[in-house]
Amino acid sequence: MSRVPAARAQSRVVPATLDDAIVGRRSIRRYRPDAVPDALLHEILDLARHAPTSMDGQPCHFVVIRDRAACARLAAIKVRHCPEDKKAFPCDFLADAPVVVAVCVDRERSHDRGVENGVLATAFLLLAAASRGLGGVYLSAHRDGDPGLAADIAALLALPAHVDPIALVPLGYPTTAPVPKALRPLEEIVHDEVFDRAIRAGGRHAP
């Protein structure tokens, strides 16, 4: 496991705009072997900690894992606890990621919103990574129907009893350029005041 420098360092990477990061982000599962520089990772984690938290509790912790054996063990844990309906998407690629970030939350600072706090921080982390040319994917480290998943990850990472793992984010430079993403039409998912009343592009609702 690697420690990220405490002092703010500049990676010299020119970030993409927020709009470009949001539109261009993809779930990336294959990475080049190039290491992710500490300075770049520090920038990403510095941005992730700005995510909103319940009652400003700021409960999030980020465990940075670079050790090859630890990454392989994380992959094995995820494969072992994979639900039947997701076995077509195995997480063995975790073992090959240059770095994995475990997003964790302190229950004592979470105000009963631990999962929400962790998910928001992970979203910020993924956008920050995308803005700097890195690929990643959200992997759950917590599942209500399988407490053993979080327990195994917590044991591997030596988490204190009051700290829960919420997500695992492998990060690296993508092996190929992501393809454009097909989205449902905006008109299909935006509703005016009540469900199933569409908002017109040039005005309020359609009759």
N, CA, C and O of each residue as an XYZ file, in Angstrom:
828
protein
N       0.845     -1.173      0.000
C       0.000      0.000      0.000
C       0.889      1.233      0.000
O       1.960      1.239      0.606
N       0.435      2.280     -0.686
C       1.266      3.460     -0.860
C       0.641      4.648     -0.162
O      -0.580      4.805     -0.168
N       1.461      5.478      0.433
C       0.991      6.705      1.044
C       1.060      7.827      0.029
O       2.056      7.983     -0.677
N      -0.009      8.608     -0.038
C      -0.042      9.758     -0.929
C       0.605     10.923     -0.211
O       0.341     11.116      0.976
N       1.447     11.719     -0.879
C       2.107     12.840     -0.211
C       1.107     13.757      0.468
O       0.052     14.057     -0.091
N       1.439     14.204      1.683
C       0.528     15.065      2.440
C       0.466     16.459      1.837
O      -0.604     17.068      1.817
N       1.577     16.975      1.350
C       1.600     18.307      0.779
C       0.994     18.290     -0.614
O       1.127     17.311     -1.348
N       0.324     19.388     -0.975
C      -0.290     19.455     -2.295
C       0.796     19.548     -3.352
O       1.682     20.399     -3.273
N       0.723     18.673     -4.336
C       1.683     18.653     -5.426
C       0.933     18.815     -6.736
O      -0.210     18.373     -6.859
N       1.565     19.442     -7.708
C       0.945     19.642     -9.005
C       1.381     18.538     -9.964
O       2.569     18.233    -10.070
N       0.429     17.950    -10.652
C       0.755     16.852    -11.556
C       1.135     17.329    -12.949
O       1.655     16.559    -13.756
N       0.873     18.609    -13.229
C       1.133     19.203    -14.548
C       0.174     18.682    -15.618
O       0.381     18.929    -16.806
N      -0.860     17.973    -15.210
C      -1.887     17.537    -16.144
C      -2.934     18.641    -16.242
O      -3.435     19.112    -15.221
N      -3.270     19.057    -17.467
C      -4.294     20.079    -17.659
C      -5.663     19.397    -17.627
O      -5.976     18.603    -18.514
N      -6.490     19.701    -16.603
C      -7.758     18.980    -16.486
C      -8.742     19.367    -17.589
O      -8.711     20.484    -18.106
N      -9.606     18.430    -17.933
C     -10.719     18.717    -18.827
C     -11.737     19.563    -18.084
O     -11.704     19.644    -16.857
N     -12.637     20.190    -18.817
C     -13.711     20.926    -18.172
C     -14.648     19.950    -17.472
O     -14.655     18.757    -17.775
N     -15.433     20.462    -16.539
C     -16.385     19.605    -15.839
C     -17.368     18.977    -16.822
O     -17.679     17.790    -16.721
N     -17.858     19.775    -17.774
C     -18.789     19.231    -18.761
C     -18.165     18.074    -19.535
O     -18.798     17.036    -19.726
N     -16.915     18.258    -19.981
C     -16.249     17.206    -20.751
C     -16.014     15.962    -19.902
O     -16.145     14.842    -20.395
N     -15.668     16.151    -18.624
C     -15.446     15.007    -17.745
C     -16.735     14.219    -17.531
O     -16.728     12.988    -17.525
N     -17.844     14.942    -17.356
C     -19.125     14.270    -17.138
C     -19.551     13.501    -18.390
O     -19.953     12.340    -18.307
N     -19.458     14.150    -19.538
C     -19.903     13.521    -20.782
C     -18.951     12.400    -21.216
O     -19.387     11.391    -21.770
N     -17.659     12.583    -20.965
C     -16.673     11.624    -21.452
C     -16.374     10.468    -20.534
O     -15.735      9.503    -20.953
N     -16.822     10.536    -19.277
C     -16.517      9.460    -18.334
C     -17.151      8.154    -18.769
O     -18.304      8.125    -19.199
N     -16.396      7.077    -18.656
C     -16.894      5.730    -18.943
C     -16.416      4.792    -17.838
O     -15.475      5.108    -17.110
N     -17.061      3.651    -17.720
C     -16.599      2.614    -16.797
C     -15.490      1.830    -17.491
O     -15.742      1.106    -18.455
N     -14.263      1.977    -16.995
C     -13.090      1.395    -17.629
C     -12.573      0.241    -16.782
O     -12.371      0.381    -15.576
N     -12.362     -0.905    -17.431
C     -11.937     -2.116    -16.722
C     -10.608     -2.681    -17.216
O     -10.140     -3.699    -16.704
N     -10.007     -2.043    -18.188
C      -8.721     -2.501    -18.697
C      -7.754     -1.319    -18.720
O      -8.075     -0.248    -19.234
N      -6.556     -1.535    -18.149
C      -5.622     -0.430    -17.933
C      -4.233     -0.759    -18.468
O      -3.803     -1.912    -18.459
N      -3.552      0.267    -18.927
C      -2.152      0.111    -19.270
C      -1.359     -0.100    -17.985
O      -1.826      0.285    -16.913
N      -0.183     -0.694    -18.061
C       0.592     -0.956    -16.841
C       1.253      0.286    -16.251
O       1.839      0.206    -15.171
N       1.175      1.431    -16.928
C       1.815      2.653    -16.441
C       1.330      3.008    -15.035
O       0.136      2.930    -14.744
N       2.249      3.391    -14.184
C       1.894      3.802    -12.824
C       1.139      5.130    -12.847
O       1.369      5.971    -13.717
N       0.248      5.306    -11.896
C      -0.437      6.581    -11.699
C       0.412      7.415    -10.737
O       0.595      7.011     -9.588
N       0.934      8.563    -11.169
C       1.818      9.352    -10.302
C       1.125      9.769     -9.002
O      -0.074     10.047     -8.982
N       1.899      9.805     -7.930
C       1.352     10.211     -6.638
C       0.734     11.604     -6.697
O      -0.329     11.837     -6.121
N       1.397     12.530     -7.390
C       0.886     13.897     -7.456
C      -0.475     13.948     -8.132
O      -1.352     14.702     -7.710
N      -0.656     13.149     -9.178
C      -1.933     13.105     -9.886
C      -3.010     12.493     -8.993
O      -4.132     12.998     -8.932
N      -2.673     11.419     -8.309
C      -3.633     10.780     -7.416
C      -4.014     11.717     -6.276
O      -5.166     11.741     -5.842
N      -3.049     12.483     -5.795
C      -3.326     13.441     -4.723
C      -4.339     14.476     -5.177
O      -5.245     14.824     -4.419
N      -4.206     14.973     -6.394
C      -5.170     15.940     -6.923
C      -6.573     15.351     -6.959
O      -7.545     16.012     -6.594
N      -6.668     14.103     -7.401
C      -7.971     13.448     -7.525
C      -8.617     13.265     -6.151
O      -9.805     13.539     -5.983
N      -7.848     12.807     -5.183
C      -8.393     12.595     -3.841
C      -8.724     13.918     -3.159
O      -9.673     14.005     -2.380
N      -7.939     14.935     -3.456
C      -8.221     16.257     -2.898
C      -9.570     16.766     -3.386
O     -10.305     17.400     -2.629
N      -9.900     16.493     -4.647
C     -11.198     16.896     -5.177
C     -12.314     16.011     -4.616
O     -13.403     16.501     -4.320
N     -12.047     14.715     -4.471
C     -13.078     13.793     -3.973
C     -13.547     14.169     -2.577
O     -14.715     13.972     -2.242
N     -12.650     14.709     -1.761
C     -13.041     15.038     -0.384
C     -13.954     16.256     -0.305
O     -14.471     16.576      0.765
N     -14.157     16.942     -1.442
C     -15.083     18.070     -1.485
C     -16.521     17.629     -1.726
O     -17.414     18.473     -1.786
N     -16.765     16.349     -1.862
C     -18.128     15.865     -2.078
C     -19.011     16.228     -0.889
O     -18.527     16.278      0.242
N     -20.298     16.481     -1.124
C     -21.199     16.793     -0.005
C     -21.348     15.599      0.926
O     -21.319     14.448      0.489
N     -21.507     15.883      2.212
C     -21.710     14.831      3.203
C     -22.845     15.229      4.134
O     -23.108     16.416      4.329
N     -23.505     14.251      4.700
C     -24.631     14.510      5.586
C     -24.194     15.356      6.780
O     -23.285     14.983      7.521
N     -24.856     16.497      6.953
C     -24.597     17.411      8.068
C     -23.118     17.798      8.165
O     -22.601     18.071      9.248
N     -22.458     17.815      7.018
C     -21.038     18.167      6.925
C     -20.180     17.333      7.880
O     -19.225     17.831      8.477
N     -20.544     16.049      8.009
C     -19.781     15.181      8.900
C     -18.402     14.824      8.373
O     -17.517     14.456      9.145
N     -18.210     14.932      7.047
C     -16.933     14.611      6.406
C     -16.369     13.269      6.909
O     -15.277     13.224      7.475
N     -17.123     12.179      6.697
C     -16.728     10.883      7.254
C     -15.820     10.055      6.353
O     -15.392      8.970      6.747
N     -15.518     10.540      5.161
C     -14.860      9.677      4.183
C     -13.363      9.518      4.428
O     -12.668     10.455      4.821
N     -12.900      8.307      4.183
C     -11.472      7.972      4.186
C     -11.171      7.262      2.868
O     -12.026      6.573      2.313
N      -9.957      7.438      2.379
C      -9.543      6.836      1.122
C      -8.291      5.995      1.367
O      -7.244      6.524      1.740
N      -8.403      4.699      1.158
C      -7.265      3.799      1.316
C      -6.698      3.527     -0.073
O      -7.392      3.005     -0.945
N      -5.433      3.884     -0.269
C      -4.778      3.742     -1.563
C      -4.002      2.425     -1.584
O      -3.128      2.202     -0.746
N      -4.323      1.562     -2.538
C      -3.701      0.237     -2.613
C      -2.962      0.097     -3.937
O      -3.558      0.169     -5.012
N      -1.662     -0.102     -3.836
C      -0.840     -0.357     -5.022
C      -0.199     -1.753     -4.976
O       0.174     -2.302     -6.013
N      -0.078     -2.308     -3.796
C       0.569     -3.601     -3.630
C      -0.119     -4.658     -4.494
O      -1.336     -4.829     -4.418
N       0.667     -5.372     -5.320
C       0.107     -6.333     -6.265
C      -0.641     -7.458     -5.567
O      -1.706     -7.879     -6.018
N      -0.082     -7.940     -4.473
C      -0.735     -9.045     -3.759
C      -2.052     -8.586     -3.154
O      -3.032     -9.330     -3.160
N      -2.081     -7.357     -2.626
C      -3.310     -6.834     -2.037
C      -4.384     -6.632     -3.106
O      -5.554     -6.932     -2.871
N      -3.998     -6.128     -4.273
C      -4.956     -5.953     -5.373
C      -5.516     -7.300     -5.814
O      -6.708     -7.414     -6.098
N      -4.668     -8.315     -5.873
C      -5.121     -9.646     -6.248
C      -6.099    -10.213     -5.215
O      -7.075    -10.871     -5.573
N      -5.832     -9.957     -3.950
C      -6.734    -10.430     -2.898
C      -8.076     -9.697     -2.959
O      -9.123    -10.297     -2.715
N      -8.047     -8.397     -3.285
C      -9.306     -7.668     -3.461
C     -10.115     -8.273     -4.603
O     -11.327     -8.455     -4.492
N      -9.430     -8.581     -5.700
C     -10.111     -9.203     -6.835
C     -10.734    -10.535     -6.426
O     -11.873    -10.828     -6.790
N     -10.000    -11.329     -5.682
C     -10.513    -12.633     -5.245
C     -11.723    -12.472     -4.330
O     -12.675    -13.248     -4.412
N     -11.687    -11.469     -3.462
C     -12.829    -11.215     -2.575
C     -14.060    -10.851     -3.390
O     -15.149    -11.372     -3.149
N     -13.885     -9.951     -4.356
C     -15.018     -9.540     -5.181
C     -15.580    -10.715     -5.993
O     -16.796    -10.862     -6.112
N     -14.702    -11.540     -6.546
C     -15.159    -12.698     -7.320
C     -15.910    -13.671     -6.412
O     -16.945    -14.216     -6.794
N     -15.380    -13.881     -5.209
C     -16.009    -14.823     -4.269
C     -17.403    -14.361     -3.855
O     -18.297    -15.184     -3.656
N     -17.590    -13.060     -3.727
C     -18.875    -12.531     -3.258
C     -19.758    -12.027     -4.400
O     -20.763    -11.361     -4.152
N     -19.402    -12.333     -5.628
C     -20.164    -11.839     -6.776
C     -21.554    -12.474     -6.812
O     -21.662    -13.700     -6.763
N     -22.622    -11.672     -6.898
C     -23.972    -12.241     -7.003
C     -24.137    -13.010     -8.309
O     -23.450    -12.736     -9.293
N     -25.039    -13.956     -8.309
C     -25.257    -14.791     -9.483
C     -25.597    -13.970    -10.718
O     -25.144    -14.291    -11.817
N     -26.394    -12.908    -10.550
C     -26.839    -12.142    -11.713
C     -25.760    -11.221    -12.265
O     -25.979    -10.538    -13.266
N     -24.573    -11.198    -11.608
C     -23.494    -10.340    -12.100
C     -22.236    -11.125    -12.446
O     -21.181    -10.534    -12.679
N     -22.337    -12.440    -12.480
C     -21.153    -13.256    -12.741
C     -20.630    -13.091    -14.176
O     -19.508    -13.494    -14.482
N     -21.446    -12.501    -15.045
C     -20.978    -12.223    -16.409
C     -20.002    -11.054    -16.436
O     -19.360    -10.798    -17.455
N     -19.891    -10.343    -15.312
C     -19.000     -9.188    -15.216
C     -18.029     -9.386    -14.049
O     -18.117     -8.665    -13.055
N     -17.111    -10.343    -14.150
C     -16.201    -10.629    -13.037
C     -15.248     -9.453    -12.782
O     -14.961     -8.655    -13.674
N     -14.776     -9.377    -11.554
C     -13.910     -8.271    -11.142
C     -12.439     -8.675    -11.078
O     -11.663     -8.073    -10.336
N     -12.052     -9.688    -11.850
C     -10.658    -10.119    -11.801
C      -9.695     -9.049    -12.297
O      -8.505     -9.100    -11.987
N     -10.194     -8.075    -13.069
C      -9.333     -6.990    -13.565
C      -8.779     -6.124    -12.444
O      -7.822     -5.379    -12.653
N      -9.372     -6.213    -11.258
C      -8.843     -5.471    -10.107
C      -7.375     -5.798     -9.865
O      -6.603     -4.935     -9.448
N      -6.998     -7.024    -10.124
C      -5.621     -7.452     -9.867
C      -4.624     -6.754    -10.779
O      -3.437     -6.685    -10.463
N      -5.100     -6.233    -11.914
C      -4.205     -5.613    -12.883
C      -4.210     -4.091    -12.826
O      -3.419     -3.453    -13.521
N      -5.075     -3.497    -12.022
C      -5.143     -2.041    -11.945
C      -3.882     -1.489    -11.288
O      -3.437     -2.028    -10.274
N      -3.296     -0.430    -11.838
C      -2.099      0.159    -11.213
C      -2.337      0.623     -9.781
O      -1.436      0.567     -8.943
N      -3.560      1.083     -9.506
C      -3.888      1.523     -8.149
C      -5.378      1.321     -7.931
O      -6.185      1.478     -8.848
N      -5.723      0.972     -6.711
C      -7.124      0.838     -6.318
C      -7.357      1.750     -5.119
O      -6.565      1.765     -4.176
N      -8.447      2.506     -5.162
C      -8.822      3.350     -4.028
C     -10.063      2.754     -3.376
O     -11.092      2.572     -4.025
N      -9.954      2.456     -2.094
C     -11.112      2.009     -1.328
C     -11.719      3.232     -0.645
O     -11.068      3.889      0.168
N     -12.968      3.526     -0.984
C     -13.677      4.651     -0.369
C     -14.412      4.112      0.854
O     -15.259      3.225      0.746
N     -14.079      4.653      2.001
C     -14.612      4.162      3.272
C     -15.257      5.316      4.040
O     -14.980      6.485      3.770
N     -16.118      4.976      4.998
C     -16.763      6.012      5.800
C     -16.696      5.654      7.282
O     -16.778      4.490      7.674
N     -16.545      6.688      8.074
C     -16.565      6.566      9.532
C     -18.019      6.659      9.978
O     -18.644      7.711      9.835
N     -18.566      5.569     10.519
C     -19.972      5.568     10.932
C     -20.262      6.636     11.966
O     -21.366      7.179     11.997
N     -19.290      6.949     12.818
C     -19.510      7.919     13.888
C     -19.642      9.343     13.363
O     -20.063     10.235     14.099
N     -19.287      9.566     12.101
C     -19.407     10.901     11.512
C     -20.401     10.921     10.347
O     -20.531     11.931      9.655
N     -21.097      9.810     10.136
C     -21.926      9.676      8.932
C     -23.375     10.089      9.118
O     -24.094     10.248      8.132
N     -23.825     10.270     10.360
C     -25.211     10.663     10.629
C     -26.197      9.730      9.932
O     -27.176     10.169      9.328
N     -25.916      8.443     10.030
C     -26.789      7.399      9.496
C     -26.932      7.484      7.975
O     -27.927      7.022      7.418
N     -25.949      8.068      7.313
C     -25.966      8.188      5.857
C     -24.626      7.728      5.277
O     -24.082      8.358      4.369
N     -24.107      6.632      5.809
C     -22.776      6.186      5.404
C     -22.681      5.840      3.937
O     -21.750      6.270      3.256
N     -23.641      5.059      3.434
C     -23.591      4.642      2.026
C     -23.708      5.857      1.116
O     -22.952      5.993      0.154
N     -24.664      6.749      1.423
C     -24.838      7.936      0.590
C     -23.570      8.787      0.560
O     -23.160      9.260     -0.499
N     -22.953      8.978      1.723
C     -21.722      9.767      1.793
C     -20.618      9.137      0.942
O     -19.912      9.834      0.212
N     -20.478      7.821      1.043
C     -19.434      7.146      0.292
C     -19.678      7.168     -1.206
O     -18.739      7.318     -1.987
N     -20.934      7.019     -1.612
C     -21.267      7.024     -3.037
C     -21.006      8.400     -3.649
O     -20.474      8.499     -4.755
N     -21.375      9.447     -2.940
C     -21.127     10.800     -3.450
C     -19.629     11.054     -3.611
O     -19.201     11.594     -4.631
N     -18.837     10.673     -2.623
C     -17.387     10.858     -2.723
C     -16.811     10.061     -3.889
O     -15.897     10.524     -4.571
N     -17.346      8.866     -4.116
C     -16.867      8.047     -5.223
C     -17.204      8.680     -6.564
O     -16.395      8.634     -7.491
N     -18.377      9.266     -6.677
C     -18.747      9.942     -7.920
C     -17.794     11.102     -8.204
O     -17.341     11.276     -9.335
N     -17.495     11.887     -7.181
C     -16.540     12.988     -7.356
C     -15.176     12.442     -7.767
O     -14.513     13.004     -8.639
N     -14.762     11.351     -7.139
C     -13.461     10.754     -7.452
C     -13.407     10.320     -8.925
O     -12.420     10.582     -9.612
N     -14.460      9.663     -9.403
C     -14.486      9.187    -10.776
C     -14.462     10.338    -11.780
O     -13.802     10.248    -12.815
N     -15.180     11.418    -11.474
C     -15.167     12.572    -12.369
C     -13.804     13.260    -12.363
O     -13.312     13.680    -13.411
N     -13.201     13.374    -11.191
C     -11.870     13.978    -11.116
C     -10.863     13.150    -11.895
O     -10.007     13.697    -12.591
N     -10.963     11.828    -11.778
C     -10.053     10.953    -12.524
C     -10.262     11.098    -14.022
O      -9.296     11.186    -14.780
N     -11.524     11.124    -14.455
C     -11.815     11.265    -15.885
C     -11.300     12.585    -16.424
O     -10.835     12.650    -17.562
N     -11.374     13.638    -15.623
C     -10.921     14.953    -16.078
C      -9.415     14.988    -16.290
O      -8.903     15.890    -16.952
N      -8.706     14.022    -15.738
C      -7.252     13.972    -15.839
C      -6.759     12.789    -16.669
O      -5.594     12.399    -16.587
N      -7.660     12.228    -17.466
C      -7.264     11.203    -18.411
C      -7.190      9.797    -17.867
O      -6.716      8.896    -18.559
N      -7.648      9.583    -16.644
C      -7.627      8.249    -16.056
C      -8.988      7.578    -16.214
O     -10.021      8.245    -16.275
N      -8.972      6.261    -16.280
C     -10.195      5.495    -16.319
C     -10.399      4.765    -15.003
O      -9.442      4.427    -14.307
N     -11.642      4.532    -14.680
C     -11.968      3.802    -13.456
C     -13.376      3.266    -13.545
O     -14.080      3.503    -14.527
N     -13.786      2.546    -12.526
C     -15.134      2.003    -12.492
C     -15.561      1.859    -11.035
O     -14.741      1.579    -10.161
N     -16.851      2.054    -10.788
C     -17.403      1.896     -9.440
C     -17.629      0.416     -9.163
O     -18.317     -0.271     -9.917
N     -17.045     -0.063     -8.078
C     -17.272     -1.434     -7.619
C     -17.741     -1.375     -6.171
O     -17.109     -0.732     -5.334
N     -18.833     -2.037     -5.885
C     -19.377     -1.992     -4.536
C     -18.501     -2.781     -3.566
O     -18.056     -3.890     -3.863
N     -18.265     -2.184     -2.400
C     -17.576     -2.881     -1.311
C     -18.537     -3.164     -0.164
O     -18.132     -3.602      0.913
N     -19.809     -2.909     -0.413
C     -20.826     -3.023      0.640
C     -22.121     -3.488     -0.010
O     -22.572     -2.910     -0.999
N     -22.715     -4.532      0.549
C     -23.984     -5.034      0.016
C     -24.826     -5.534      1.168
O     -24.374     -6.357      1.964
N     -26.054     -5.039      1.259
C     -26.928     -5.390      2.380
C     -27.129     -6.891      2.500
O     -27.160     -7.422      3.610
N     -27.267     -7.584      1.373
C     -27.537     -9.009      1.421
C     -26.326     -9.882      1.661
O     -26.456    -11.102      1.769
N     -25.148     -9.281      1.748
C     -23.920    -10.065      1.915
C     -22.929     -9.285      2.786
O     -21.990     -8.686      2.262
N     -23.125     -9.286      4.099
C     -22.213     -8.544      4.986
C     -20.780     -9.059      4.942
O     -19.855     -8.355      5.348
N     -20.589    -10.288      4.452
C     -19.247    -10.837      4.370
C     -18.354    -10.085      3.397
O     -17.135    -10.069      3.567
N     -18.945     -9.453      2.368
C     -18.150     -8.683      1.414
C     -17.414     -7.558      2.115
O     -16.193     -7.449      1.997
N     -18.137     -6.724      2.841
C     -17.510     -5.615      3.556
C     -16.562     -6.122      4.636
O     -15.502     -5.538      4.862
N     -16.944     -7.211      5.304
C     -16.103     -7.739      6.376
C     -14.757     -8.214      5.843
O     -13.720     -7.966      6.459
N     -14.770     -8.901      4.692
C     -13.514     -9.394      4.112
C     -12.624     -8.242      3.650
O     -11.409     -8.276      3.845
N     -13.227     -7.228      3.039
C     -12.450     -6.074      2.591
C     -11.906     -5.307      3.789
O     -10.750     -4.884      3.781
N     -12.725     -5.124      4.815
C     -12.279     -4.413      6.015
C     -11.110     -5.142      6.671
O     -10.171     -4.503      7.143
N     -11.158     -6.465      6.703
C     -10.068     -7.232      7.304
C      -8.782     -7.080      6.496
O      -7.703     -6.927      7.069
N      -8.890     -7.122      5.181
C      -7.703     -6.984      4.334
C      -7.057     -5.615      4.503
O      -5.831     -5.504      4.521
N      -7.869     -4.581      4.626
C      -7.359     -3.217      4.710
C      -7.136     -2.751      6.147
O      -6.776     -1.596      6.378
N      -7.348     -3.639      7.105
C      -7.137     -3.315      8.526
C      -7.937     -2.091      8.944
O      -7.421     -1.208      9.629
N      -9.214     -2.040      8.524
C     -10.054     -0.904      8.890
C     -10.469     -0.993     10.351
O     -10.729     -2.088     10.850
N     -10.535      0.136     11.042
C     -11.071      0.131     12.409
C     -12.525     -0.332     12.409
O     -13.187     -0.310     11.372
N     -13.013     -0.744     13.558
C     -14.360     -1.312     13.644
C     -15.439     -0.317     13.251
O     -16.505     -0.725     12.792
N     -15.191      0.982     13.419
C     -16.199      1.994     13.123
C     -16.093      2.544     11.703
O     -16.804      3.486     11.355
N     -15.222      1.976     10.885
C     -15.048      2.433      9.508
C     -15.497      1.331      8.558
O     -15.054      0.187      8.665
N     -16.384      1.686      7.621
C     -16.947      0.716      6.682
C     -16.464      0.988      5.257
O     -16.410      2.146      4.842
N     -16.114     -0.053      4.504
C     -15.819      0.141      3.081
C     -17.125      0.291      2.309
O     -18.088     -0.440      2.545
N     -17.145      1.243      1.386
C     -18.343      1.479      0.583
C     -18.113      1.135     -0.882
O     -18.971      0.526     -1.522
N     -16.953      1.526     -1.416
C     -16.697      1.300     -2.839
C     -15.217      1.040     -3.067
O     -14.366      1.477     -2.292
N     -14.928      0.326     -4.138
C     -13.570      0.138     -4.635
C     -13.497      0.775     -6.021
O     -14.363      0.547     -6.866
N     -12.454      1.575     -6.243
C     -12.291      2.238     -7.540
C     -10.903      1.930     -8.089
O      -9.926      2.546     -7.663
N     -10.795      0.989     -9.025
C      -9.520      0.787     -9.706
C      -9.286      1.949    -10.662
O     -10.217      2.419    -11.317
N      -8.039      2.413    -10.741
C      -7.710      3.549    -11.599
C      -6.494      3.224    -12.457
O      -5.579      2.524    -12.024
N      -6.499      3.739    -13.667
C      -5.357      3.573    -14.554
C      -5.631      4.251    -15.883
O      -6.719      4.775    -16.122
N      -4.621      4.229    -16.744
C      -4.787      4.787    -18.077
C      -5.452      3.740    -18.964
O      -4.959      2.615    -19.055
N      -6.569      4.086    -19.626
C      -7.291      3.083    -20.431
C      -6.426      2.519    -21.556
O      -5.606      3.228    -22.139
N      -6.619      1.242    -21.849
C      -5.873      0.615    -22.946
C      -6.377      1.080    -24.308
O      -5.620      1.104    -25.278
N      -7.651      1.446    -24.378
C      -8.235      1.936    -25.638
C      -9.103      3.145    -25.338
O      -9.528      3.353    -24.201
N      -9.361      3.939    -26.368
C     -10.230      5.106    -26.210
C     -11.672      4.649    -26.001
O     -12.164      3.812    -26.757
N     -12.353      5.182    -24.991
C     -13.741      4.775    -24.756
C     -14.643      5.157    -25.927
O     -14.437      6.183    -26.575
N     -15.626      4.332    -26.186
C     -16.570      4.614    -27.263
C     -17.682      5.526    -26.734
O     -17.965      5.521    -25.536
N     -18.314      6.308    -27.620
C     -19.425      7.159    -27.178
C     -20.538      6.334    -26.533
O     -20.762      5.176    -26.885
N     -21.215      6.948    -25.600
C     -22.257      6.256    -24.846
C     -23.637      6.655    -25.369
O     -23.927      7.843    -25.517
N     -24.475      5.678    -25.644
C     -25.844      5.945    -26.086
C     -26.723      6.185    -24.858
O     -26.778      5.353    -23.952
N     -27.399      7.314    -24.839
C     -28.245      7.670    -23.706
C     -29.712      7.715    -24.121
O     -30.036      7.983    -25.278
N     -30.572      7.456    -23.181
C     -31.997      7.630    -23.431
C     -32.282      9.101    -23.715
O     -31.602      9.966    -23.161
N     -33.261      9.413    -24.557
C     -33.576     10.817    -24.828
C     -33.960     11.550    -23.549
O     -34.635     10.997    -22.680
N     -33.520     12.801    -23.445
C     -33.824     13.597    -22.257
C     -35.330     13.723    -22.047
O     -35.817     13.693    -20.917
N     -36.056     13.865    -23.153
C     -37.512     14.029    -23.055
C     -38.182     12.803    -22.436
O     -39.291     12.894    -21.909
N     -37.506     11.666    -22.502
C     -38.073     10.430    -21.974
C     -37.943     10.324    -20.458
O     -38.667      9.558    -19.823
N     -37.027     11.085    -19.883
C     -36.730     10.910    -18.451
C     -36.953     12.173    -17.625
O     -36.812     12.135    -16.403
N     -37.300     13.298    -18.270
C     -37.573     14.542    -17.538
C     -39.075     14.777    -17.532
O     -39.724     14.683    -18.573
N     -39.628     15.080    -16.368
C     -41.072     15.215    -16.202
C     -41.386     16.568    -15.559
O     -40.617     17.080    -14.746
N     -42.533     17.133    -15.943
C     -42.932     18.451    -15.467
C     -43.955     18.325    -14.347
O     -45.113     17.983    -14.584
N     -43.517     18.601    -13.137
C     -44.377     18.606    -11.950
C     -44.840     17.216    -11.529
O     -44.721     16.866    -10.355
N     -45.365     16.413    -12.457
C     -45.803     15.058    -12.152
C     -45.220     14.110    -13.187
O     -44.841     14.522    -14.284
N     -45.154     12.828    -12.822
C     -44.583     11.839    -13.724
C     -45.421     11.716    -14.993
O     -46.646     11.837    -14.966
N     -44.727     11.472    -16.107
C     -45.363     11.240    -17.409
C     -45.963     12.490    -18.021
O     -46.796     12.381    -18.920
N     -45.571     13.677    -17.568
C     -45.949     14.894    -18.277
C     -44.648     15.523    -18.767
O     -43.861     16.048    -17.980
N     -44.440     15.462    -20.060
C     -43.150     15.842    -20.632
C     -42.979     17.353    -20.663
O     -43.945     18.106    -20.784
N     -41.722     17.777    -20.551
C     -41.367     19.182    -20.697
C     -40.931     19.412    -22.134
O     -40.054     18.712    -22.638
N     -41.529     20.373    -22.784
C     -41.145     20.708    -24.147
C     -39.800     21.420    -24.133
O     -39.454     22.101    -23.168
N     -39.048     21.255    -25.212
C     -37.742     21.902    -25.316
C     -37.849     23.403    -25.219
O     -36.967     24.047    -24.651
N     -38.930     23.991    -25.771
C     -39.026     25.441    -25.812
C     -39.967     26.036    -24.779
O     -40.197     27.246    -24.785
N     -40.513     25.220    -23.899
C     -41.456     25.783    -22.942
C     -41.733     24.835    -21.804
O     -40.878     24.034    -21.428
N     -42.927     24.925    -21.254
C     -43.298     24.082    -20.119
C     -43.746     22.711    -20.580
O     -43.026     22.062    -21.338
N     -44.899     22.249    -20.153
C     -45.256     20.855    -20.409
C     -46.070     20.699    -21.681
O     -46.734     21.615    -22.165
N     -45.976     19.476    -22.190
C     -46.824     19.109    -23.328
C     -48.172     18.692    -22.788
O     -48.247     18.122    -21.699
N     -49.244     18.962    -23.524
C     -50.579     18.583    -23.019
C     -50.749     17.073    -22.932
O     -51.808     16.593    -22.528
